[in-house]
Amino acid sequence: MTSSLFVERHPGIGRPVVFLHGLASRGAKDWPDAEWGGAFGDRPRLVVDLPAHGSSPALGTAPTSVVLDALAEAVGSAEVDLVGYSLGARLAWDLAKRPGVSVRRLVLGGLSAGEPFSLVDLEAARTAIGGGPAPMDPLTGMIVQMASLPGNRAGDLIDLVEGLAAEPFDPRADGLGLPVLLLGGTDDAMATGIDELARVLPIAHAQRVPGDHLAALHTAEFRAAVQDFLAD
């Protein structure tokens, strides 16, 4: 099962920079042109809406491997620099190792060292978005709250969570020999493990920027770190 994802394409000259956003967001929200337009000079930018997000179709409960197939199709075979945040970083880790995808440098922001989706109570989540009681489990409650934000397709997002959990994130270093920058907010509990992740990678550096999980992405320090790392 594959499906064409929505890609906001900003034309330019040279190696493209590809952006993958976080859960329950969309490309234009996490990577707005007001912040990233001109950040890399005249280089092209590809801002992808993940499955079940923004203008991209849902893939039901398709596992991680199928989501990666759709992302590989969207990115294409030309060499790129890849920037992911939160869920986008989780997927970018494996996408950079995907046959047919050529990544020169990889930025992983707000990355959790484990797989939180396997802990989500899917039955309680679906009951809640259907109008039932809020989940007792805090993680499930947080996922439901995010999925239910205005403009989101809550049911499709819970399906996506189920599919990703079926093939959990396993941050092994094999096949990831390119330079990697891991960025995390100083107050982001989700990114506390980025130093350990950097140590298992052959060419990696972990760096902190101000803010929590939501705010760090939009700081000038985050943008400056990405710009410096991806500079030719």
C-alpha positions as CSV (number, residue, x, y, z in Angstrom):
1,M,0.0,0.0,0.0
2,T,1.5,3.3,-1.0
3,S,-0.1,6.8,-1.5
4,S,1.2,10.1,-2.8
5,L,1.9,12.5,0.1
6,F,1.5,16.2,-0.2
7,V,4.8,18.1,-0.6
8,E,5.0,21.9,-0.5
9,R,7.9,22.6,-2.9
10,H,9.9,25.7,-2.7
11,P,12.1,25.8,-5.9
12,G,15.7,26.7,-5.9
13,I,19.2,25.7,-7.0
14,G,21.4,23.0,-5.4
15,R,20.8,20.2,-2.9
16,P,17.2,20.2,-1.5
17,V,16.4,20.4,2.2
18,V,13.5,18.1,3.2
19,F,11.4,18.7,6.3
20,L,9.3,16.2,8.2
21,H,7.0,17.6,11.0
22,G,5.7,16.2,14.3
23,L,2.6,14.3,15.3
24,A,-0.8,16.1,15.0
25,S,0.8,19.0,13.1
26,R,1.5,19.7,9.4
27,G,4.5,20.9,7.3
28,A,3.5,24.5,7.1
29,K,2.9,24.7,10.8
30,D,6.2,23.2,12.0
31,W,8.3,24.7,9.2
32,P,6.6,28.0,8.3
33,D,8.0,30.1,5.5
34,A,8.3,33.0,7.8
35,E,10.9,31.1,9.8
36,W,12.6,29.0,7.1
37,G,12.2,31.0,3.9
38,G,15.7,32.0,2.8
39,A,17.3,30.0,5.7
40,F,19.4,28.1,3.1
41,G,19.9,30.8,0.5
42,D,18.6,29.7,-2.9
43,R,18.5,26.0,-2.1
44,P,15.2,24.2,-2.7
45,R,13.0,23.2,0.2
46,L,10.5,20.3,0.3
47,V,8.0,20.4,3.2
48,V,6.2,17.1,3.5
49,D,2.8,16.5,5.2
50,L,3.0,13.1,6.9
51,P,0.3,10.5,6.3
52,A,-3.0,11.5,7.9
53,H,-1.7,15.0,8.4
54,G,-2.5,18.2,6.6
55,S,-3.2,17.7,2.9
56,S,-1.8,14.1,2.8
57,P,-4.0,11.0,2.7
58,A,-4.3,8.6,5.5
59,L,-2.8,5.1,5.3
60,G,-5.0,3.5,7.8
61,T,-3.1,1.3,10.3
62,A,-0.2,0.7,7.9
63,P,3.0,-0.2,9.7
64,T,6.2,2.0,9.8
65,S,7.7,0.3,6.8
66,V,4.7,1.3,4.6
67,V,4.9,4.9,5.9
68,L,8.6,5.0,5.0
69,D,7.7,3.7,1.5
70,A,5.4,6.7,1.0
71,L,8.0,9.1,2.4
72,A,10.7,7.6,0.1
73,E,8.3,8.2,-2.9
74,A,7.8,11.8,-1.8
75,V,11.5,12.6,-1.3
76,G,12.7,10.9,-4.5
77,S,16.2,9.6,-5.3
78,A,18.2,12.9,-5.5
79,E,20.6,13.6,-2.7
80,V,19.0,15.8,0.0
81,D,19.6,17.0,3.5
82,L,16.9,15.8,5.8
83,V,15.4,17.6,8.8
84,G,12.8,15.9,11.1
85,Y,11.2,16.9,14.3
86,S,9.5,14.6,16.9
87,L,7.6,12.0,14.9
88,G,9.3,13.4,11.8
89,A,12.7,12.7,13.4
90,R,11.6,9.2,14.4
91,L,10.8,8.5,10.7
92,A,13.8,10.4,9.3
93,W,16.2,8.1,11.3
94,D,15.0,5.1,9.3
95,L,14.2,7.0,6.1
96,A,17.9,8.0,5.8
97,K,18.8,4.3,5.7
98,R,16.2,3.5,3.1
99,P,17.4,2.0,-0.2
100,G,16.9,4.5,-3.0
101,V,16.9,7.5,-0.6
102,S,20.2,9.5,-0.6
103,V,20.7,11.7,2.5
104,R,23.9,13.7,2.9
105,R,23.3,15.1,6.4
106,L,20.5,14.4,8.9
107,V,19.0,16.7,11.6
108,L,16.8,15.0,14.3
109,G,15.0,17.4,16.6
110,G,12.9,16.5,19.6
111,L,13.6,12.8,19.2
112,S,12.5,10.3,21.8
113,A,15.0,7.5,22.4
114,G,12.1,5.0,22.8
115,E,8.8,4.1,21.2
116,P,5.9,5.8,23.1
117,F,3.2,4.7,20.7
118,S,3.4,1.1,21.9
119,L,2.2,2.3,25.3
120,V,-0.9,4.0,24.0
121,D,-4.3,2.5,25.0
122,L,-5.8,2.4,21.5
123,E,-9.3,1.3,22.7
124,A,-9.5,4.1,25.3
125,A,-8.2,6.6,22.7
126,R,-10.9,5.6,20.1
127,T,-13.6,5.7,22.8
128,A,-12.5,9.2,23.8
129,I,-12.5,10.6,20.3
130,G,-15.9,9.1,19.8
131,G,-17.3,11.1,22.6
132,G,-16.6,8.8,25.5
133,P,-14.7,9.4,28.7
134,A,-11.2,10.8,28.7
135,P,-8.5,8.1,29.0
136,M,-7.1,7.4,32.5
137,D,-3.6,6.9,31.1
138,P,-1.7,10.3,30.8
139,L,0.1,9.4,27.6
140,T,-3.1,8.2,25.9
141,G,-4.8,11.3,27.1
142,M,-2.1,13.5,25.6
143,I,-2.3,11.7,22.3
144,V,-6.1,12.1,22.2
145,Q,-5.8,15.8,23.0
146,M,-3.3,16.3,20.2
147,A,-5.2,14.3,17.7
148,S,-8.4,16.2,18.6
149,L,-7.1,19.7,17.9
150,P,-9.0,21.7,15.3
151,G,-8.2,20.7,11.8
152,N,-6.9,17.3,12.7
153,R,-8.5,14.0,11.6
154,A,-8.5,12.3,15.0
155,G,-9.5,8.8,13.9
156,D,-6.9,8.7,11.2
157,L,-4.2,9.9,13.6
158,I,-5.0,7.1,16.1
159,D,-4.9,4.6,13.2
160,L,-1.5,6.0,12.3
161,V,-0.3,5.6,15.9
162,E,-1.5,1.9,15.9
163,G,0.3,1.2,12.7
164,L,3.6,2.8,13.8
165,A,3.5,0.9,17.1
166,A,3.3,-2.4,15.2
167,E,6.8,-1.8,14.0
168,P,8.4,0.1,16.9
169,F,11.2,2.6,16.6
170,D,14.5,0.8,17.1
171,P,17.3,3.3,17.0
172,R,20.1,1.1,15.9
173,A,23.1,2.7,14.3
174,D,23.6,0.2,11.5
175,G,23.4,1.8,8.1
176,L,23.4,5.3,9.5
177,G,27.0,6.4,8.8
178,L,26.3,9.9,7.7
179,P,26.7,13.1,9.9
180,V,23.8,13.5,12.3
181,L,22.8,16.5,14.5
182,L,20.5,15.8,17.4
183,L,18.7,18.9,18.8
184,G,16.6,19.0,21.9
185,G,15.0,21.7,24.0
186,T,16.5,22.3,27.5
187,D,13.0,21.8,29.0
188,D,12.0,19.0,26.6
189,A,11.5,15.8,28.6
190,M,10.9,13.8,25.4
191,A,14.4,14.6,24.1
192,T,16.4,13.7,27.3
193,G,18.0,10.7,25.6
194,I,19.6,12.5,22.6
195,D,23.1,12.4,24.2
196,E,22.9,8.6,24.5
197,L,21.6,8.4,20.9
198,A,24.5,10.5,19.7
199,R,27.0,8.1,21.4
200,V,25.7,5.1,19.4
201,L,26.1,6.9,16.1
202,P,29.5,7.0,14.3
203,I,29.3,10.7,13.3
204,A,26.9,12.6,15.6
205,H,26.6,15.6,17.9
206,A,23.9,16.4,20.4
207,Q,23.0,20.1,21.1
208,R,20.5,21.8,23.4
209,V,18.4,24.9,22.5
210,P,16.0,26.9,24.7
211,G,12.4,25.7,25.2
212,D,10.2,22.7,25.8
213,H,9.0,20.2,23.1
214,L,6.7,22.7,21.4
215,A,8.8,25.9,21.8
216,A,12.3,24.6,20.9
217,L,11.4,24.0,17.3
218,H,10.6,27.7,16.7
219,T,13.6,29.3,18.4
220,A,16.3,31.2,16.6
221,E,18.8,28.9,18.2
222,F,17.2,25.8,16.6
223,R,17.3,27.4,13.2
224,A,20.9,28.7,13.6
225,A,22.0,25.2,14.6
226,V,20.4,23.6,11.5
227,Q,21.7,26.3,9.2
228,D,25.3,25.8,10.4
229,F,25.1,22.1,10.2
230,L,23.7,22.0,6.7
231,A,25.9,24.7,5.3
232,D,27.9,23.6,2.2
